[in-house]
Amino acid sequence: MGSTLILIPAFNEAARISGVIADIRLAVPAADILIVNDGSRDWTAQIAAEAGAIVVSHPFNMGYGVAIQTGYKYALRHGYDFLVQIDGDGQHDPAYIRRLLAPVQAGTTDFVLGSRFHGEGSYRPPLVRRIGMAFFRKIVNLIIGGKITDCTSGFQAFNREVIRFLSSDLFPVDYPDADVLITLHRAEFTLQELPVRMFADDGKSMHSGIRPLYYIFKMLLSILVTQLRSRSFYRKERLCR
């Protein structure tokens, strides 16, 4: 079936991380768990290590995108065949890991995105966030010709080819959301979306304060750059990896 790595980016998640690890162990006991400790100022790294996870630590906070790419590079270097990405704050329900992994392990798709908008009892984000999600959902679906419902979801599963591709300089580390889906589509990876359950976060969102304006600007710029590059550029980059 191939080896699987569960990647959890974490920043100051000492209060939650042991519970998340325990729930993942119950869901997929054979998988390895990697915590990328992104410069936490609390006991996240120590608690994760005591819970039996592999821990890689950044010396200071470098941001979500850098943290998950550190996990991709670790997975690539250590020869994992599949990777599942899940948040460390308990927002994603580990019981759905097997559902996301199944089509990737079966070879029917390269990348699976977990959606909170498919009737699995997930929370509804605040109105402002829903408006932003709807805006980028329209853009993504227009470009890829698909029906993605949750293009900002960080609950994902993918194969070694995608791991290799996302470990490259083409990965947008600032805010890797909608632009990642477009990049993968242009590189001719197959994408699928499946329903999952998500719970409300604790408000520590990157979409708070003035950051939404910066997020919108960076995301639109990243999408524009992605669109300006030819499909052959992405195909070549994929084949060269």
Residue, then its C-alpha position, 0 to 999 in steps of 0.5 A: m500500500g505504501s508508507t504514509l506520513i501525516l503532516i501537522p504544522a503547529f504554532n503554539e498548540a501545546a494545549r491541543i497537540s497531544g489530543v490531535i496526535a492521539d486521535i490520528r493514532l486511532a484513525v491511522p495507527a500505521a502512519d507516521i506523524l510529523i509535527v513541524n513546530d513553527g517556532s512555537r513559544d510554548w511546549t508544543a515540540q516537547i509535548a508532541a515528541e512525548a506523544g510519539a510524533i516525529v518533530v522538526s522545529h523551525p528556530f522562529n516562526m516562518g509562517y504556515g506555507v513554509a511549515i507545510q513545505t518543510g513537511y513536504k521536503y521531509a516526506l520526499r527525503h524519507g521516501y513516503d508514498f502518501l501524505v495527509q495534511i491536517d491542522g494541529d488546532g483540532q479543526h480537522d476531524p482525523a476520522y476522515i483521514r482514511r476517506l481522503l487517502a483511499p482514492v490516492q492510494a488506489g491510484t484514481t487521483d493524485f490529490v484529494l481536498g477535504s471539503r466542509f461544505h458537503g453536508e458532514g455537519s461542519y461549522r459554518p465560517p463567519l460571513v466575511r470569510r464565507i464571502g472571501m471563500a466564495f470569491f476565490r472558489k469562483i476564480v478557481n472553478l473558472i480556471i480549472g473548469g471544476k466544481i471545487t467547493d472549499c478551495t481554502s481547505g488545509f485538510q488534504a491527501f496526495n501522492r509522492e508525485v505531488i509531494r515532489f512537485l510541491s517541494s519545489d520553488l513553484f510552491p507559493v509559501d505565503y498563503p498556499d490556498a487557491d493558487v496551489l489548486i490552480t498550479l496542480h491543475r496546470a501541471e496536469f495532476t488530477l484533483q478530487e474533493l470529498p466531504v469531511r467534518m471540520f470544527a470551528d477554530d479558536g479565532k487565531s486565523m490568518h484572516s483577521g485584522i488587516r491580513p485579509l487585504y494582504y491575503i487577497f492581494k497576494m492570492l490574486l497576484s499568485i494566481l495571475v503569475t500562475q496563469l501567465r506561465s504556460r502549461s508546458f512550463y508546469r508540465k516540464e517542471r513536473l517531469c523534471r522532478 
